[in-house]
Amino acid sequence: MTPMTTPTLVLPVTFDLIGLFCNDIDTRLVAKQLRNRLQEQIKLIAQTIMVDKDTNDQDIHSVSFFHFNLPNQHVPITIPYPHLPLSTDTTITPSPLPDSSLLSLRTKLHQTFCLPTNRPFLRKTNRQWSPWKQEARLFDPHVSLNLTEGGEGLALVNGSYLYYHYMQEKFNDKGWGCAYRSLQTIWSWFRCQGYTDVPVPTHREIQQTLVDCGDKEKPFIGSSEWIGSIEVSTVLNHSLQIESRIHHCSRGADIAGTGRLLQHHFRNQGTPVMIGGGVLAHTILGVDYDEQSGDIKFLILDPHYTGPEDINLINGKGCGWKGMNFWDQNASYNLCMPIRPQEI
């Protein structure tokens, strides 16, 4: 009688350990805690990848660990994700399994950690030290403003973004590139939230996209032509499958009536809003609207800023609260209000 054998799987694993220690801790305790973390990560492989129907059917090459910061959690969690073998003529190298193939695993993890099921927290683009987090641009310049004065009518962008403005990368788009920069800021928001790992496009790549989808003719590529809210919406939809709501104001004075609309948008979608009118474009990051008095202020991120990446210079110039006198009362405006996908 042939003895029964237990199936085995041999995998290269890249472990990545995090420990929190006091400065004066005994180094022997450090080693002990790291050994405990290592044992926990070994167990995690069996508890997640090996029992998940999507990853269990794959020819897994290796496993790597990623760390994630969750809302209201001071200590990051660690999750293993598999790599598939990528063969060439001479070698076999690991190829990361795309986020789209890890939906079943992420769904179970969202349930385990009681995370919302309508936005990503555990995609690889959400991880600590993700490439977009190494950007030289400023993150979230509005958070250093005084945002506590607003009352019940205050509603703000929900999530991080990068500030794109004129003259960055030594590229001279002064006088025509404001809507491109607003689009780049909005795109960065979707990247920071983990909805995409596609890099923020350049002006030329934005122009190429508009030509590819039939919105513009070929001479548009490489030009200094403006774009507006409709083009911003078109690029987001064509490239990222992000839908947007377009709200038209026939006169700048009509923007005063968008208070409730913007409140609802920021509280339910949380995405930055691009507004274009006349020959100018801006990004709206929030609104402070008093329904009783009708008073309204807009938190504006200005793509026309041309100075250095200095938060002390940007706040008040590139980012700040503006009243109704900020808008050209006689120009027409379109607001592009991107809709957050309901997915993990």
Order of alpha helices (4+ residues) and beta strands (2+ residues): beta-alpha-alpha-beta-beta-beta-alpha-beta-alpha-alpha-alpha-beta-alpha-beta-beta-beta-alpha-beta-beta
